[in-house]
């Protein structure tokens, strides 16, 4: 038997969407680790040469 429907805000967005957006934005705003930056630089150099 299914549970109650999820809460819907007045703007039509489900109640959990704001929390998900906040989590996504916090991950996007994190700095790129140095090891990833080094890998990306090496890939760029190999594409140029």
C-alpha positions in Angstrom: 0.0 0.0 0.0 1.6 3.3 -1.1 2.2 6.1 1.5 0.8 9.6 1.4 1.8 11.7 -1.6 4.9 13.9 -1.2 4.4 17.5 -0.1 4.0 20.0 -2.9 4.9 23.6 -2.4 2.8 26.5 -3.7 5.3 27.0 -6.6 4.6 23.4 -7.7 8.0 22.0 -6.6 8.1 19.0 -4.3 9.2 19.7 -0.8 12.5 17.8 -1.1 13.6 19.7 -4.2 15.1 22.7 -2.2 17.2 20.4 -0.1 18.5 18.5 -3.1 19.3 21.8 -4.9 21.2 23.0 -1.8 23.2 19.8 -1.6 24.0 20.0 -5.4 25.1 23.6 -5.1 27.4 22.8 -2.1 29.1 20.1 -4.1 29.5 22.3 -7.2 31.0 25.0 -5.1 33.7 22.8 -3.6 37.2 23.4 -5.0 38.7 20.9 -7.4 41.3 18.7 -5.7 44.9 19.3 -6.8 45.2 15.8 -8.2 42.2 16.3 -10.5 43.6 19.6 -11.6 46.9 18.0 -12.5 45.2 15.3 -14.5 43.2 17.8 -16.4 46.3 19.9 -17.2 48.0 16.7 -18.5 45.1 15.9 -20.7 45.0 19.5 -22.1 48.7 19.3 -22.9 48.3 15.9 -24.7 45.4 17.4 -26.8 47.6 20.4 -27.8 50.7 18.4 -28.8 
